[in-house]
């Protein structure tokens, strides 16, 4: 099939649950490609010699090669190609913002002058990962002889899992310390079941277990074990403890009953199954829920509220739709499900009754001025335009800050003004030799694939560090 013919092929539409049905369950919304759909979508790839899509991928997945394998019907070969650089393909195929990365640079999208027309790389990645899981086709690579070196990974989020997978395949012993009772970090507690089923996260982690990675749960480094104890027992440490400290607006009323951080709200629902009527996890099933923020976490919180039985859910965002950071797909799904999005409104107070319970919000109408440091137009208040919005639950979803526990336990560790660990951009090494860091603890709240990209850099640098240490010991 020549390039002109391929360019004429339209994107394949992935089937989804009907919005009327899906707000009453937590099953995954997009249903995935069939083999015929995957083949049809794969045929849209032009197999460009310069591979711009690969350059747009933070972990360098050989995208044209795995798409070619799909075209040839070699699904096992395709997933093998992906796993050379990405051990979490089922996760990345679902939650990575491909439209801002590999698909942004796709020649097909550029030819149509519309990134929405790009080859759907993420959906094809998901197809191969799902095929492997459903057909029990995972291949466990042969692990080289032990190097005798031990690495501690703090946190089992995307960065930590990437480091663990890369280093175990190089012959180093790896122990992952996870504070929670389940693996995955933000993949487990932060992303809802209907967007990322937890069985998929746990299956990806089980692959690492089969490779030989040791997972220690319910272990809070800095509490269960001191950092010094870990340093004594391991040759190198990677810190991937994430950005789990929720941010608040600092407005009156945030201490009222019925106000949640998005972290707490989603953790109760996702990791502790508050959506299940048989669960003992307490959560307020508000009838009118206001979610403050405009990112993916805000959309996740709003869509979760619908599934918890809310009659009305509002996302309140101080900028316009154009500036909203949420993925277009997530915003589209939220609107489909009946969620109201109130643009250009800024909460200035949370209102409550004498008993201390939330009753609503006071919001300030905004207008957009000149761009600020983020590159988005700055929201400015319109004098005199203030109104009240009734609500009985408020979820604050305006971002998170790096977890402060590890930095506090390591005197001399360099941190920035936001509390994030400062690292070398290429090696991810911190100011303390032998200690590396990556993911949200460095970036602040970022994407799964960017965290994995930092994990890949760190793993290479840790391997070099351990190799040098071995050579010095032998000399």
C-alpha angles and dihedrals in degrees: 000000000000126000095255091056092046091052090057093057111103122226113272112247112231112222118243140191113270110262092231091058102036097059086068096055140040097227118129114282103212108058100204136240125296115226089260091052092047091051091050092050093044090056089065091069114105094201091227114207093226093048099214090180091063090052088053093054114091091213097039100241110187092241102175090049095055091044090052089052089055090051089053092048091244099134094161090054091047096054089044090058092051093048092057087078107009123049093179103058096142089054097043092046088060109036109021116107094238090166088068096042130024095006092046089064096041113128092218091058091046091050089056091039087232125099086205087070093055120116106278095242095166093053091050090049089051091049093056093045091049091047090053093049096044092048095042087235101143112137116212109215121224110264116222121239115289117274090206090239123125126209127193118209115196110207131019099228123121095286094048094046091051092051091047093050095047095046097045088056089055093057100260121132110243130196119187116204113204123186094206129064093248132048130246105066109216089002088067105035103026109042117066124241092244090060101034117013110219093225086066092053091048092047091053089050092048088059088060090048089054088052088057105263112149115221120201112191131195088031117133110192106219090034113034089032128010119237089241090057090053092047091054093055102040135057095217137009131212117198114207099152094141136215102296100146107103121225122224133198096239093230128139115277101031090122093058120118109264096040114118134179109233087242093060094040094051094040091055091048101038108031098026097038098232088162089068111089088214093056121106092212110118119225132155111252096208121196093209114031127185118198116196115212141044108237134097091276090057090051091047091051094047094048090047090053090055090053090049088061105264114162093206129023123184128189108205114201128175097213133051130272091263092060096042111120096207117111112263090236092056092046090048092051092048093052090046088056093055100260115151117225114203108198127197094023123124121195111231100171140011111222126217144177128246089269091062098252126134116259102168149304139273110224132192118218111235139200129199123255132175121325117278130209091291091060091245123114111269116246113234127189120250104225115246096007102117127137141171124244120198116232137150097198127039123192117195109212105167099125141278138260127226117281105263099202100089097042089050090053095051113065109203095029109135115238133174128234091273093054095255120140114255114228140171105269094227103038101025088223115152129220088274113075113243094020117103131179141191147155124047094343085068103026100037112231104345139148128297094244095049089053089050090050090056090046090055092051091048093049091054091048093046090051090051090047093051092045092052090048090053092049092049091050091052095048 
